[in-house]
Amino acid sequence: MTDPLPYTDPFDDGRSPGRAASDMDEASSLIDAVFRFERAVTRIGNTRLRPWNMTLSSYTALRILAGRPHLTLAQLARRCYARPQTMTRIVTQLENRGFVARGAHPESERALSLEVTEEGRAALEEMGTEVLKISDTLNALLGRADIVATDRRLRQAAQVVETELRQIERPEG
C-alpha cells in the first residue's frame, strides 16, 4: 500500500470542522470517487428530469433505444446495466406514456422489438437539453483530453473487474 490519500466523506458538504483520516489506498479511493460520482450524476439527472416525471434510468433507456431501434427487452436491459424485471417496468412506463412502441422483431419471430415513437423522440430532445448540462460542466472542468483518457481507463478497469466477476461466478467442475 502506498501513502494513504485524504478521504472525502461523501456526506461532507465542506462546512464540517474536520475530516476523518483514512488508510484508504489509491484504488480504494478511486472506487469511492467513482461511486460518489455515479450517485451525484444520478441525483442531478433525476432532479433535472422531475418536470417530465422521468428518472435518469428511464431517460437512459429511451436514449439508447433512439440510437439503436429494434432492440429486445433483454438487449436493452444489458445496455442499461439493469435487471430484466427493472427494464420491463421502465419500458412499460415509457410505453404507457407513448414514448416507446413494441412490435414484431425484424430478425426473430419470438422476440418483440422496441422502438422510440415520434412523441418519444420529441420528449427526448426536450429532456436532453436539460439533462446533458452535466456534460458541459465536465467539459469545462476536465477538458476533452482528460475526459477521453479517463473514459478509456475506466472502461478498461470495468472490463477487468467484469472478467474477474465472471471467473468467480463460474462453477468449478
Secondary structure, 3 states (H helix, E strand, C coil): CCCCCCCCCCCCCCCCCCCCCCCCCHHHHHHHHHHHHHHHHHHHHHHHHHHHCCCHHHHHHHHHHHHCCCECHHHHHHHCCCCHHHHHHHHHHHHHCCCEEEEEECCEEEEEEEEECHHHHHHHHHHHHHHCHHHHHHHHHHCHHHHHHHHHHHHHHHHHHHHHHHHHHCCCC
